[in-house]
Amino acid sequence: MNIFLTIFNFFYEIFFGCSHERLTRPFTLQEQTYKVCLDCGNQVYYSPITMRPLSAREVRRMKAVQASEVRVMAPVSSTPSMIQPNERKSNAA
Ligand SMILES: [Zn+2]
């Protein structure tokens, strides 16, 4: 392969995302709608509302929302064990 074409594609994917055209149809998984590139496995996020590709900024916002949801969910899934009221301390006895 032409080295310049390789470099071009490298930067193209950085600035414009995946440059391949063999994409799956959009599907929704775990409340995310995206296509997957059959060549490189890159995920192209779509808005389930407009069915258009999300911009980089929208993807960041989406991931930030998900991260905040994880933080909210975390205390529920990993509730610290309650201090038992009748727990005796060795130095109190
Ligand atoms: Zn690709």
PDB file of the backbone (N, CA, C, O) and the ligand in Angstrom, with CONECT records:
HET     ZN  A 101       1
ATOM      1  N   MET A   1       0.857  -1.211   0.000  1.00  0.00           N
ATOM      2  CA  MET A   1       0.000   0.000   0.000  1.00  0.00           C
ATOM      3  C   MET A   1       0.887   1.254   0.000  1.00  0.00           C
ATOM      4  O   MET A   1       1.960   1.287   0.604  1.00  0.00           O
ATOM      5  N   ASN A   2       0.420   2.229  -0.666  1.00  0.00           N
ATOM      6  CA  ASN A   2       1.127   3.506  -0.702  1.00  0.00           C
ATOM      7  C   ASN A   2       1.229   4.101   0.709  1.00  0.00           C
ATOM      8  O   ASN A   2       0.225   4.253   1.405  1.00  0.00           O
ATOM      9  N   ILE A   3       2.448   4.430   1.111  1.00  0.00           N
ATOM     10  CA  ILE A   3       2.665   4.933   2.471  1.00  0.00           C
ATOM     11  C   ILE A   3       1.939   6.256   2.699  1.00  0.00           C
ATOM     12  O   ILE A   3       1.451   6.531   3.795  1.00  0.00           O
ATOM     13  N   PHE A   4       1.876   7.063   1.652  1.00  0.00           N
ATOM     14  CA  PHE A   4       1.198   8.355   1.812  1.00  0.00           C
ATOM     15  C   PHE A   4      -0.298   8.158   1.977  1.00  0.00           C
ATOM     16  O   PHE A   4      -0.963   8.888   2.713  1.00  0.00           O
ATOM     17  N   LEU A   5      -0.815   7.156   1.276  1.00  0.00           N
ATOM     18  CA  LEU A   5      -2.239   6.873   1.432  1.00  0.00           C
ATOM     19  C   LEU A   5      -2.518   6.367   2.846  1.00  0.00           C
ATOM     20  O   LEU A   5      -3.546   6.689   3.442  1.00  0.00           O
ATOM     21  N   THR A   6      -1.593   5.577   3.368  1.00  0.00           N
ATOM     22  CA  THR A   6      -1.749   5.079   4.734  1.00  0.00           C
ATOM     23  C   THR A   6      -1.766   6.231   5.729  1.00  0.00           C
ATOM     24  O   THR A   6      -2.592   6.281   6.640  1.00  0.00           O
ATOM     25  N   ILE A   7      -0.825   7.159   5.529  1.00  0.00           N
ATOM     26  CA  ILE A   7      -0.762   8.316   6.427  1.00  0.00           C
ATOM     27  C   ILE A   7      -2.015   9.174   6.276  1.00  0.00           C
ATOM     28  O   ILE A   7      -2.567   9.676   7.255  1.00  0.00           O
ATOM     29  N   PHE A   8      -2.448   9.327   5.035  1.00  0.00           N
ATOM     30  CA  PHE A   8      -3.653  10.114   4.805  1.00  0.00           C
ATOM     31  C   PHE A   8      -4.830   9.497   5.535  1.00  0.00           C
ATOM     32  O   PHE A   8      -5.597  10.197   6.196  1.00  0.00           O
ATOM     33  N   ASN A   9      -4.970   8.188   5.416  1.00  0.00           N
ATOM     34  CA  ASN A   9      -6.084   7.513   6.075  1.00  0.00           C
ATOM     35  C   ASN A   9      -5.980   7.636   7.590  1.00  0.00           C
ATOM     36  O   ASN A   9      -6.986   7.764   8.287  1.00  0.00           O
ATOM     37  N   PHE A  10      -4.746   7.597   8.087  1.00  0.00           N
ATOM     38  CA  PHE A  10      -4.532   7.712   9.530  1.00  0.00           C
ATOM     39  C   PHE A  10      -5.100   9.033  10.037  1.00  0.00           C
ATOM     40  O   PHE A  10      -5.847   9.069  11.015  1.00  0.00           O
ATOM     41  N   PHE A  11      -4.732  10.121   9.353  1.00  0.00           N
ATOM     42  CA  PHE A  11      -5.221  11.422   9.795  1.00  0.00           C
ATOM     43  C   PHE A  11      -6.696  11.599   9.466  1.00  0.00           C
ATOM     44  O   PHE A  11      -7.435  12.258  10.198  1.00  0.00           O
ATOM     45  N   TYR A  12      -7.113  10.999   8.350  1.00  0.00           N
ATOM     46  CA  TYR A  12      -8.528  11.101   7.993  1.00  0.00           C
ATOM     47  C   TYR A  12      -9.386  10.517   9.104  1.00  0.00           C
ATOM     48  O   TYR A  12     -10.405  11.093   9.483  1.00  0.00           O
ATOM     49  N   GLU A  13      -8.964   9.365   9.624  1.00  0.00           N
ATOM     50  CA  GLU A  13      -9.770   8.720  10.662  1.00  0.00           C
ATOM     51  C   GLU A  13      -9.732   9.508  11.958  1.00  0.00           C
ATOM     52  O   GLU A  13     -10.693   9.492  12.727  1.00  0.00           O
ATOM     53  N   ILE A  14      -8.614  10.205  12.208  1.00  0.00           N
ATOM     54  CA  ILE A  14      -8.539  11.027  13.412  1.00  0.00           C
ATOM     55  C   ILE A  14      -9.540  12.174  13.322  1.00  0.00           C
ATOM     56  O   ILE A  14     -10.260  12.469  14.275  1.00  0.00           O
ATOM     57  N   PHE A  15      -9.567  12.817  12.146  1.00  0.00           N
ATOM     58  CA  PHE A  15     -10.384  14.020  12.030  1.00  0.00           C
ATOM     59  C   PHE A  15     -11.829  13.718  11.651  1.00  0.00           C
ATOM     60  O   PHE A  15     -12.747  14.422  12.072  1.00  0.00           O
ATOM     61  N   PHE A  16     -12.024  12.687  10.865  1.00  0.00           N
ATOM     62  CA  PHE A  16     -13.370  12.446  10.348  1.00  0.00           C
ATOM     63  C   PHE A  16     -13.944  11.117  10.815  1.00  0.00           C
ATOM     64  O   PHE A  16     -15.055  10.751  10.430  1.00  0.00           O
ATOM     65  N   GLY A  17     -13.198  10.392  11.642  1.00  0.00           N
ATOM     66  CA  GLY A  17     -13.667   9.082  12.048  1.00  0.00           C
ATOM     67  C   GLY A  17     -13.333   8.056  10.991  1.00  0.00           C
ATOM     68  O   GLY A  17     -12.513   8.301  10.106  1.00  0.00           O
ATOM     69  N   CYS A  18     -13.962   6.921  11.085  1.00  0.00           N
ATOM     70  CA  CYS A  18     -13.657   5.811  10.198  1.00  0.00           C
ATOM     71  C   CYS A  18     -13.896   6.196   8.743  1.00  0.00           C
ATOM     72  O   CYS A  18     -14.893   6.837   8.412  1.00  0.00           O
ATOM     73  N   SER A  19     -12.973   5.799   7.889  1.00  0.00           N
ATOM     74  CA  SER A  19     -13.101   6.140   6.473  1.00  0.00           C
ATOM     75  C   SER A  19     -13.608   4.959   5.662  1.00  0.00           C
ATOM     76  O   SER A  19     -13.775   5.058   4.447  1.00  0.00           O
ATOM     77  N   HIS A  20     -13.847   3.863   6.323  1.00  0.00           N
ATOM     78  CA  HIS A  20     -14.350   2.703   5.603  1.00  0.00           C
ATOM     79  C   HIS A  20     -15.848   2.858   5.321  1.00  0.00           C
ATOM     80  O   HIS A  20     -16.546   3.651   5.953  1.00  0.00           O
ATOM     81  N   GLU A  21     -16.299   2.089   4.372  1.00  0.00           N
ATOM     82  CA  GLU A  21     -17.704   2.227   3.987  1.00  0.00           C
ATOM     83  C   GLU A  21     -18.505   0.958   4.213  1.00  0.00           C
ATOM     84  O   GLU A  21     -19.716   0.929   3.992  1.00  0.00           O
ATOM     85  N   ARG A  22     -17.824  -0.088   4.653  1.00  0.00           N
ATOM     86  CA  ARG A  22     -18.549  -1.329   4.913  1.00  0.00           C
ATOM     87  C   ARG A  22     -19.014  -1.319   6.362  1.00  0.00           C
ATOM     88  O   ARG A  22     -18.326  -1.811   7.257  1.00  0.00           O
ATOM     89  N   LEU A  23     -20.177  -0.757   6.570  1.00  0.00           N
ATOM     90  CA  LEU A  23     -20.715  -0.638   7.913  1.00  0.00           C
ATOM     91  C   LEU A  23     -21.949  -1.519   8.053  1.00  0.00           C
ATOM     92  O   LEU A  23     -22.686  -1.754   7.095  1.00  0.00           O
ATOM     93  N   THR A  24     -22.151  -1.998   9.276  1.00  0.00           N
ATOM     94  CA  THR A  24     -23.392  -2.709   9.549  1.00  0.00           C
ATOM     95  C   THR A  24     -24.543  -1.718   9.516  1.00  0.00           C
ATOM     96  O   THR A  24     -24.343  -0.503   9.521  1.00  0.00           O
ATOM     97  N   ARG A  25     -25.737  -2.257   9.481  1.00  0.00           N
ATOM     98  CA  ARG A  25     -26.881  -1.372   9.667  1.00  0.00           C
ATOM     99  C   ARG A  25     -26.891  -0.903  11.123  1.00  0.00           C
ATOM    100  O   ARG A  25     -26.406  -1.605  12.011  1.00  0.00           O
ATOM    101  N   PRO A  26     -27.441   0.281  11.361  1.00  0.00           N
ATOM    102  CA  PRO A  26     -27.464   0.778  12.744  1.00  0.00           C
ATOM    103  C   PRO A  26     -28.291  -0.140  13.641  1.00  0.00           C
ATOM    104  O   PRO A  26     -29.374  -0.586  13.265  1.00  0.00           O
ATOM    105  N   PHE A  27     -27.774  -0.406  14.801  1.00  0.00           N
ATOM    106  CA  PHE A  27     -28.533  -1.184  15.770  1.00  0.00           C
ATOM    107  C   PHE A  27     -28.354  -0.573  17.144  1.00  0.00           C
ATOM    108  O   PHE A  27     -27.409   0.176  17.394  1.00  0.00           O
ATOM    109  N   THR A  28     -29.270  -0.904  18.021  1.00  0.00           N
ATOM    110  CA  THR A  28     -29.255  -0.321  19.358  1.00  0.00           C
ATOM    111  C   THR A  28     -28.906  -1.390  20.363  1.00  0.00           C
ATOM    112  O   THR A  28     -29.520  -2.456  20.413  1.00  0.00           O
ATOM    113  N   LEU A  29     -27.905  -1.077  21.163  1.00  0.00           N
ATOM    114  CA  LEU A  29     -27.462  -2.020  22.184  1.00  0.00           C
ATOM    115  C   LEU A  29     -27.141  -1.225  23.429  1.00  0.00           C
ATOM    116  O   LEU A  29     -26.397  -0.246  23.372  1.00  0.00           O
ATOM    117  N   GLN A  30     -27.689  -1.632  24.537  1.00  0.00           N
ATOM    118  CA  GLN A  30     -27.463  -0.942  25.811  1.00  0.00           C
ATOM    119  C   GLN A  30     -27.727   0.556  25.683  1.00  0.00           C
ATOM    120  O   GLN A  30     -26.941   1.391  26.132  1.00  0.00           O
ATOM    121  N   GLU A  31     -28.863   0.864  25.054  1.00  0.00           N
ATOM    122  CA  GLU A  31     -29.316   2.243  24.904  1.00  0.00           C
ATOM    123  C   GLU A  31     -28.366   3.080  24.067  1.00  0.00           C
ATOM    124  O   GLU A  31     -28.385   4.309  24.140  1.00  0.00           O
ATOM    125  N   GLN A  32     -27.530   2.415  23.268  1.00  0.00           N
ATOM    126  CA  GLN A  32     -26.674   3.141  22.346  1.00  0.00           C
ATOM    127  C   GLN A  32     -27.001   2.674  20.937  1.00  0.00           C
ATOM    128  O   GLN A  32     -27.151   1.478  20.689  1.00  0.00           O
ATOM    129  N   THR A  33     -27.111   3.624  20.019  1.00  0.00           N
ATOM    130  CA  THR A  33     -27.384   3.292  18.636  1.00  0.00           C
ATOM    131  C   THR A  33     -26.136   3.568  17.824  1.00  0.00           C
ATOM    132  O   THR A  33     -25.628   4.690  17.820  1.00  0.00           O
ATOM    133  N   TYR A  34     -25.639   2.555  17.136  1.00  0.00           N
ATOM    134  CA  TYR A  34     -24.437   2.778  16.355  1.00  0.00           C
ATOM    135  C   TYR A  34     -24.304   1.736  15.258  1.00  0.00           C
ATOM    136  O   TYR A  34     -24.913   0.668  15.296  1.00  0.00           O
ATOM    137  N   LYS A  35     -23.488   2.089  14.285  1.00  0.00           N
ATOM    138  CA  LYS A  35     -23.057   1.152  13.266  1.00  0.00           C
ATOM    139  C   LYS A  35     -21.648   0.693  13.621  1.00  0.00           C
ATOM    140  O   LYS A  35     -20.918   1.387  14.328  1.00  0.00           O
ATOM    141  N   VAL A  36     -21.278  -0.472  13.129  1.00  0.00           N
ATOM    142  CA  VAL A  36     -19.928  -0.974  13.359  1.00  0.00           C
ATOM    143  C   VAL A  36     -19.262  -1.191  12.014  1.00  0.00           C
ATOM    144  O   VAL A  36     -19.846  -1.801  11.118  1.00  0.00           O
ATOM    145  N   CYS A  37     -18.037  -0.691  11.869  1.00  0.00           N
ATOM    146  CA  CYS A  37     -17.285  -0.872  10.643  1.00  0.00           C
ATOM    147  C   CYS A  37     -16.831  -2.320  10.526  1.00  0.00           C
ATOM    148  O   CYS A  37     -16.268  -2.878  11.468  1.00  0.00           O
ATOM    149  N   LEU A  38     -17.075  -2.927   9.372  1.00  0.00           N
ATOM    150  CA  LEU A  38     -16.702  -4.322   9.178  1.00  0.00           C
ATOM    151  C   LEU A  38     -15.212  -4.460   8.923  1.00  0.00           C
ATOM    152  O   LEU A  38     -14.679  -5.567   8.994  1.00  0.00           O
ATOM    153  N   ASP A  39     -14.536  -3.374   8.632  1.00  0.00           N
ATOM    154  CA  ASP A  39     -13.101  -3.437   8.333  1.00  0.00           C
ATOM    155  C   ASP A  39     -12.247  -3.228   9.572  1.00  0.00           C
ATOM    156  O   ASP A  39     -11.277  -3.956   9.784  1.00  0.00           O
ATOM    157  N   CYS A  40     -12.588  -2.258  10.383  1.00  0.00           N
ATOM    158  CA  CYS A  40     -11.720  -1.932  11.510  1.00  0.00           C
ATOM    159  C   CYS A  40     -12.450  -2.039  12.847  1.00  0.00           C
ATOM    160  O   CYS A  40     -11.830  -1.869  13.897  1.00  0.00           O
ATOM    161  N   GLY A  41     -13.741  -2.315  12.830  1.00  0.00           N
ATOM    162  CA  GLY A  41     -14.469  -2.481  14.086  1.00  0.00           C
ATOM    163  C   GLY A  41     -14.814  -1.171  14.759  1.00  0.00           C
ATOM    164  O   GLY A  41     -15.295  -1.154  15.891  1.00  0.00           O
ATOM    165  N   ASN A  42     -14.565  -0.060  14.056  1.00  0.00           N
ATOM    166  CA  ASN A  42     -14.862   1.228  14.644  1.00  0.00           C
ATOM    167  C   ASN A  42     -16.367   1.383  14.834  1.00  0.00           C
ATOM    168  O   ASN A  42     -17.151   0.965  13.982  1.00  0.00           O
ATOM    169  N   GLN A  43     -16.769   1.987  15.955  1.00  0.00           N
ATOM    170  CA  GLN A  43     -18.182   2.220  16.218  1.00  0.00           C
ATOM    171  C   GLN A  43     -18.533   3.648  15.838  1.00  0.00           C
ATOM    172  O   GLN A  43     -17.891   4.605  16.271  1.00  0.00           O
ATOM    173  N   VAL A  44     -19.574   3.769  15.012  1.00  0.00           N
ATOM    174  CA  VAL A  44     -20.049   5.079  14.598  1.00  0.00           C
ATOM    175  C   VAL A  44     -21.388   5.298  15.284  1.00  0.00           C
ATOM    176  O   VAL A  44     -22.378   4.647  14.948  1.00  0.00           O
ATOM    177  N   TYR A  45     -21.419   6.201  16.232  1.00  0.00           N
ATOM    178  CA  TYR A  45     -22.621   6.409  17.026  1.00  0.00           C
ATOM    179  C   TYR A  45     -23.655   7.200  16.241  1.00  0.00           C
ATOM    180  O   TYR A  45     -23.332   8.149  15.526  1.00  0.00           O
ATOM    181  N   TYR A  46     -24.896   6.787  16.391  1.00  0.00           N
ATOM    182  CA  TYR A  46     -26.016   7.468  15.751  1.00  0.00           C
ATOM    183  C   TYR A  46     -26.977   7.943  16.827  1.00  0.00           C
ATOM    184  O   TYR A  46     -27.078   7.369  17.912  1.00  0.00           O
ATOM    185  N   SER A  47     -27.664   8.994  16.489  1.00  0.00           N
ATOM    186  CA  SER A  47     -28.744   9.412  17.370  1.00  0.00           C
ATOM    187  C   SER A  47     -29.972   8.561  17.083  1.00  0.00           C
ATOM    188  O   SER A  47     -30.406   8.477  15.934  1.00  0.00           O
ATOM    189  N   PRO A  48     -30.542   7.926  18.111  1.00  0.00           N
ATOM    190  CA  PRO A  48     -31.745   7.127  17.878  1.00  0.00           C
ATOM    191  C   PRO A  48     -32.945   7.994  17.528  1.00  0.00           C
ATOM    192  O   PRO A  48     -33.966   7.486  17.065  1.00  0.00           O
ATOM    193  N   ILE A  49     -32.827   9.291  17.746  1.00  0.00           N
ATOM    194  CA  ILE A  49     -33.941  10.203  17.490  1.00  0.00           C
ATOM    195  C   ILE A  49     -33.906  10.680  16.045  1.00  0.00           C
ATOM    196  O   ILE A  49     -34.915  10.623  15.342  1.00  0.00           O
ATOM    197  N   THR A  50     -32.751  11.149  15.604  1.00  0.00           N
ATOM    198  CA  THR A  50     -32.644  11.689  14.255  1.00  0.00           C
ATOM    199  C   THR A  50     -32.083  10.667  13.272  1.00  0.00           C
ATOM    200  O   THR A  50     -32.151  10.877  12.061  1.00  0.00           O
ATOM    201  N   MET A  51     -31.523   9.550  13.782  1.00  0.00           N
ATOM    202  CA  MET A  51     -30.881   8.525  12.965  1.00  0.00           C
ATOM    203  C   MET A  51     -29.779   9.132  12.099  1.00  0.00           C
ATOM    204  O   MET A  51     -29.582   8.738  10.950  1.00  0.00           O
ATOM    205  N   ARG A  52     -29.077  10.082  12.667  1.00  0.00           N
ATOM    206  CA  ARG A  52     -27.915  10.675  11.997  1.00  0.00           C
ATOM    207  C   ARG A  52     -26.687  10.434  12.877  1.00  0.00           C
ATOM    208  O   ARG A  52     -26.807  10.292  14.094  1.00  0.00           O
ATOM    209  N   PRO A  53     -25.518  10.388  12.261  1.00  0.00           N
ATOM    210  CA  PRO A  53     -24.304  10.192  13.063  1.00  0.00           C
ATOM    211  C   PRO A  53     -24.127  11.313  14.070  1.00  0.00           C
ATOM    212  O   PRO A  53     -24.372  12.481  13.769  1.00  0.00           O
ATOM    213  N   LEU A  54     -23.704  10.950  15.256  1.00  0.00           N
ATOM    214  CA  LEU A  54     -23.434  11.949  16.273  1.00  0.00           C
ATOM    215  C   LEU A  54     -22.118  12.634  15.977  1.00  0.00           C
ATOM    216  O   LEU A  54     -21.180  12.020  15.468  1.00  0.00           O
ATOM    217  N   SER A  55     -22.062  13.911  16.300  1.00  0.00           N
ATOM    218  CA  SER A  55     -20.792  14.615  16.195  1.00  0.00           C
ATOM    219  C   SER A  55     -19.906  14.199  17.357  1.00  0.00           C
ATOM    220  O   SER A  55     -20.375  13.599  18.324  1.00  0.00           O
ATOM    221  N   ALA A  56     -18.624  14.520  17.257  1.00  0.00           N
ATOM    222  CA  ALA A  56     -17.681  14.152  18.322  1.00  0.00           C
ATOM    223  C   ALA A  56     -18.125  14.763  19.647  1.00  0.00           C
ATOM    224  O   ALA A  56     -17.986  14.150  20.705  1.00  0.00           O
ATOM    225  N   ARG A  57     -18.662  15.981  19.573  1.00  0.00           N
ATOM    226  CA  ARG A  57     -19.093  16.642  20.798  1.00  0.00           C
ATOM    227  C   ARG A  57     -20.290  15.917  21.416  1.00  0.00           C
ATOM    228  O   ARG A  57     -20.387  15.774  22.635  1.00  0.00           O
ATOM    229  N   GLU A  58     -21.191  15.467  20.556  1.00  0.00           N
ATOM    230  CA  GLU A  58     -22.370  14.757  21.057  1.00  0.00           C
ATOM    231  C   GLU A  58     -21.982  13.416  21.666  1.00  0.00           C
ATOM    232  O   GLU A  58     -22.568  12.976  22.655  1.00  0.00           O
ATOM    233  N   VAL A  59     -20.969  12.762  21.051  1.00  0.00           N
ATOM    234  CA  VAL A  59     -20.507  11.487  21.600  1.00  0.00           C
ATOM    235  C   VAL A  59     -19.905  11.705  22.981  1.00  0.00           C
ATOM    236  O   VAL A  59     -20.140  10.927  23.906  1.00  0.00           O
ATOM    237  N   ARG A  60     -19.122  12.779  23.106  1.00  0.00           N
ATOM    238  CA  ARG A  60     -18.518  13.073  24.409  1.00  0.00           C
ATOM    239  C   ARG A  60     -19.595  13.326  25.455  1.00  0.00           C
ATOM    240  O   ARG A  60     -19.508  12.854  26.588  1.00  0.00           O
ATOM    241  N   ARG A  61     -20.625  14.091  25.046  1.00  0.00           N
ATOM    242  CA  ARG A  61     -21.695  14.408  25.991  1.00  0.00           C
ATOM    243  C   ARG A  61     -22.437  13.137  26.393  1.00  0.00           C
ATOM    244  O   ARG A  61     -22.793  12.951  27.556  1.00  0.00           O
ATOM    245  N   MET A  62     -22.666  12.263  25.406  1.00  0.00           N
ATOM    246  CA  MET A  62     -23.363  11.020  25.682  1.00  0.00           C
ATOM    247  C   MET A  62     -22.573  10.179  26.680  1.00  0.00           C
ATOM    248  O   MET A  62     -23.135   9.605  27.613  1.00  0.00           O
ATOM    249  N   LYS A  63     -21.260  10.118  26.464  1.00  0.00           N
ATOM    250  CA  LYS A  63     -20.437   9.310  27.349  1.00  0.00           C
ATOM    251  C   LYS A  63     -20.346   9.935  28.735  1.00  0.00           C
ATOM    252  O   LYS A  63     -20.257   9.224  29.735  1.00  0.00           O
ATOM    253  N   ALA A  64     -20.367  11.267  28.795  1.00  0.00           N
ATOM    254  CA  ALA A  64     -20.341  11.933  30.088  1.00  0.00           C
ATOM    255  C   ALA A  64     -21.615  11.623  30.864  1.00  0.00           C
ATOM    256  O   ALA A  64     -21.582  11.412  32.077  1.00  0.00           O
ATOM    257  N   VAL A  65     -22.736  11.599  30.149  1.00  0.00           N
ATOM    258  CA  VAL A  65     -24.004  11.269  30.803  1.00  0.00           C
ATOM    259  C   VAL A  65     -23.958   9.847  31.334  1.00  0.00           C
ATOM    260  O   VAL A  65     -24.397   9.574  32.450  1.00  0.00           O
ATOM    261  N   GLN A  66     -23.425   8.949  30.528  1.00  0.00           N
ATOM    262  CA  GLN A  66     -23.340   7.550  30.955  1.00  0.00           C
ATOM    263  C   GLN A  66     -22.424   7.414  32.159  1.00  0.00           C
ATOM    264  O   GLN A  66     -22.708   6.645  33.078  1.00  0.00           O
ATOM    265  N   ALA A  67     -21.313   8.167  32.156  1.00  0.00           N
ATOM    266  CA  ALA A  67     -20.379   8.098  33.278  1.00  0.00           C
ATOM    267  C   ALA A  67     -21.052   8.587  34.551  1.00  0.00           C
ATOM    268  O   ALA A  67     -20.851   8.017  35.624  1.00  0.00           O
ATOM    269  N   SER A  68     -21.861   9.654  34.430  1.00  0.00           N
ATOM    270  CA  SER A  68     -22.544  10.166  35.610  1.00  0.00           C
ATOM    271  C   SER A  68     -23.586   9.172  36.094  1.00  0.00           C
ATOM    272  O   SER A  68     -23.813   9.041  37.297  1.00  0.00           O
ATOM    273  N   GLU A  69     -24.229   8.462  35.148  1.00  0.00           N
ATOM    274  CA  GLU A  69     -25.199   7.447  35.551  1.00  0.00           C
ATOM    275  C   GLU A  69     -24.519   6.323  36.301  1.00  0.00           C
ATOM    276  O   GLU A  69     -25.066   5.779  37.260  1.00  0.00           O
ATOM    277  N   VAL A  70     -23.304   5.975  35.849  1.00  0.00           N
ATOM    278  CA  VAL A  70     -22.556   4.919  36.534  1.00  0.00           C
ATOM    279  C   VAL A  70     -22.245   5.358  37.957  1.00  0.00           C
ATOM    280  O   VAL A  70     -22.342   4.570  38.898  1.00  0.00           O
ATOM    281  N   ARG A  71     -21.863   6.645  38.103  1.00  0.00           N
ATOM    282  CA  ARG A  71     -21.556   7.133  39.447  1.00  0.00           C
ATOM    283  C   ARG A  71     -22.792   7.093  40.335  1.00  0.00           C
ATOM    284  O   ARG A  71     -22.712   6.765  41.519  1.00  0.00           O
ATOM    285  N   VAL A  72     -23.936   7.430  39.746  1.00  0.00           N
ATOM    286  CA  VAL A  72     -25.166   7.425  40.529  1.00  0.00           C
ATOM    287  C   VAL A  72     -25.525   6.000  40.924  1.00  0.00           C
ATOM    288  O   VAL A  72     -25.981   5.744  42.038  1.00  0.00           O
ATOM    289  N   MET A  73     -25.309   5.070  39.984  1.00  0.00           N
ATOM    290  CA  MET A  73     -25.685   3.691  40.231  1.00  0.00           C
ATOM    291  C   MET A  73     -24.736   3.004  41.214  1.00  0.00           C
ATOM    292  O   MET A  73     -25.144   2.084  41.923  1.00  0.00           O
ATOM    293  N   ALA A  74     -23.480   3.440  41.262  1.00  0.00           N
ATOM    294  CA  ALA A  74     -22.459   2.720  42.015  1.00  0.00           C
ATOM    295  C   ALA A  74     -22.828   2.471  43.475  1.00  0.00           C
ATOM    296  O   ALA A  74     -22.686   1.344  43.948  1.00  0.00           O
ATOM    297  N   PRO A  75     -23.303   3.499  44.216  1.00  0.00           N
ATOM    298  CA  PRO A  75     -23.592   3.245  45.636  1.00  0.00           C
ATOM    299  C   PRO A  75     -24.676   2.184  45.821  1.00  0.00           C
ATOM    300  O   PRO A  75     -24.715   1.507  46.849  1.00  0.00           O
ATOM    301  N   VAL A  76     -25.555   2.039  44.828  1.00  0.00           N
ATOM    302  CA  VAL A  76     -26.636   1.066  44.958  1.00  0.00           C
ATOM    303  C   VAL A  76     -26.088  -0.349  44.856  1.00  0.00           C
ATOM    304  O   VAL A  76     -26.459  -1.232  45.629  1.00  0.00           O
ATOM    305  N   SER A  77     -25.192  -0.552  43.882  1.00  0.00           N
ATOM    306  CA  SER A  77     -24.695  -1.899  43.630  1.00  0.00           C
ATOM    307  C   SER A  77     -23.638  -2.308  44.651  1.00  0.00           C
ATOM    308  O   SER A  77     -23.456  -3.492  44.936  1.00  0.00           O
ATOM    309  N   SER A  78     -22.944  -1.310  45.195  1.00  0.00           N
ATOM    310  CA  SER A  78     -21.883  -1.645  46.151  1.00  0.00           C
ATOM    311  C   SER A  78     -22.149  -0.933  47.473  1.00  0.00           C
ATOM    312  O   SER A  78     -21.330  -0.140  47.938  1.00  0.00           O
ATOM    313  N   THR A  79     -23.290  -1.223  48.068  1.00  0.00           N
ATOM    314  CA  THR A  79     -23.630  -0.602  49.341  1.00  0.00           C
ATOM    315  C   THR A  79     -22.668  -1.083  50.421  1.00  0.00           C
ATOM    316  O   THR A  79     -22.524  -2.285  50.642  1.00  0.00           O
ATOM    317  N   PRO A  80     -22.022  -0.153  51.082  1.00  0.00           N
ATOM    318  CA  PRO A  80     -21.119  -0.594  52.157  1.00  0.00           C
ATOM    319  C   PRO A  80     -21.919  -1.257  53.264  1.00  0.00           C
ATOM    320  O   PRO A  80     -23.023  -0.822  53.593  1.00  0.00           O
ATOM    321  N   SER A  81     -21.364  -2.297  53.826  1.00  0.00           N
ATOM    322  CA  SER A  81     -22.071  -3.024  54.879  1.00  0.00           C
ATOM    323  C   SER A  81     -22.325  -2.091  56.057  1.00  0.00           C
ATOM    324  O   SER A  81     -21.431  -1.375  56.510  1.00  0.00           O
ATOM    325  N   MET A  82     -23.543  -2.117  56.532  1.00  0.00           N
ATOM    326  CA  MET A  82     -23.909  -1.240  57.627  1.00  0.00           C
ATOM    327  C   MET A  82     -23.162  -1.655  58.895  1.00  0.00           C
ATOM    328  O   MET A  82     -22.909  -2.831  59.156  1.00  0.00           O
ATOM    329  N   ILE A  83     -22.824  -0.617  59.667  1.00  0.00           N
ATOM    330  CA  ILE A  83     -22.178  -0.935  60.942  1.00  0.00           C
ATOM    331  C   ILE A  83     -23.244  -1.536  61.862  1.00  0.00           C
ATOM    332  O   ILE A  83     -24.279  -0.924  62.124  1.00  0.00           O
ATOM    333  N   GLN A  84     -22.973  -2.712  62.329  1.00  0.00           N
ATOM    334  CA  GLN A  84     -23.975  -3.374  63.160  1.00  0.00           C
ATOM    335  C   GLN A  84     -24.034  -2.695  64.525  1.00  0.00           C
ATOM    336  O   GLN A  84     -23.003  -2.494  65.167  1.00  0.00           O
ATOM    337  N   PRO A  85     -25.231  -2.345  64.963  1.00  0.00           N
ATOM    338  CA  PRO A  85     -25.363  -1.585  66.222  1.00  0.00           C
ATOM    339  C   PRO A  85     -24.845  -2.357  67.434  1.00  0.00           C
ATOM    340  O   PRO A  85     -24.394  -1.753  68.407  1.00  0.00           O
ATOM    341  N   ASN A  86     -24.905  -3.658  67.381  1.00  0.00           N
ATOM    342  CA  ASN A  86     -24.464  -4.421  68.545  1.00  0.00           C
ATOM    343  C   ASN A  86     -23.045  -4.960  68.393  1.00  0.00           C
ATOM    344  O   ASN A  86     -22.614  -5.885  69.081  1.00  0.00           O
ATOM    345  N   GLU A  87     -22.329  -4.315  67.433  1.00  0.00           N
ATOM    346  CA  GLU A  87     -20.949  -4.771  67.252  1.00  0.00           C
ATOM    347  C   GLU A  87     -20.098  -4.331  68.449  1.00  0.00           C
ATOM    348  O   GLU A  87     -20.111  -3.159  68.824  1.00  0.00           O
ATOM    349  N   ARG A  88     -19.389  -5.235  69.023  1.00  0.00           N
ATOM    350  CA  ARG A  88     -18.583  -4.906  70.199  1.00  0.00           C
ATOM    351  C   ARG A  88     -17.151  -4.624  69.783  1.00  0.00           C
ATOM    352  O   ARG A  88     -16.564  -5.359  68.988  1.00  0.00           O
ATOM    353  N   LYS A  89     -16.603  -3.565  70.322  1.00  0.00           N
ATOM    354  CA  LYS A  89     -15.197  -3.282  70.087  1.00  0.00           C
ATOM    355  C   LYS A  89     -14.385  -3.908  71.212  1.00  0.00           C
ATOM    356  O   LYS A  89     -14.772  -3.895  72.381  1.00  0.00           O
ATOM    357  N   SER A  90     -13.260  -4.446  70.813  1.00  0.00           N
ATOM    358  CA  SER A  90     -12.480  -5.200  71.795  1.00  0.00           C
ATOM    359  C   SER A  90     -11.994  -4.306  72.934  1.00  0.00           C
ATOM    360  O   SER A  90     -11.867  -4.756  74.072  1.00  0.00           O
ATOM    361  N   ASN A  91     -11.722  -3.028  72.618  1.00  0.00           N
ATOM    362  CA  ASN A  91     -11.164  -2.164  73.658  1.00  0.00           C
ATOM    363  C   ASN A  91     -12.263  -1.581  74.535  1.00  0.00           C
ATOM    364  O   ASN A  91     -11.970  -0.932  75.539  1.00  0.00           O
ATOM    365  N   ALA A  92     -13.560  -1.807  74.162  1.00  0.00           N
ATOM    366  CA  ALA A  92     -14.655  -1.299  74.978  1.00  0.00           C
ATOM    367  C   ALA A  92     -15.032  -2.308  76.049  1.00  0.00           C
ATOM    368  O   ALA A  92     -15.698  -1.958  77.024  1.00  0.00           O
ATOM    369  N   ALA A  93     -14.620  -3.536  75.882  1.00  0.00           N
ATOM    370  CA  ALA A  93     -15.029  -4.561  76.828  1.00  0.00           C
ATOM    371  C   ALA A  93     -14.120  -4.711  78.045  1.00  0.00           C
ATOM    372  O   ALA A  93     -14.377  -5.550  78.908  1.00  0.00           O
TER     373      ALA A  93
HETATM  374 ZN    ZN A 101     -13.255   1.260   9.400  1.00  0.00          ZN2+
END
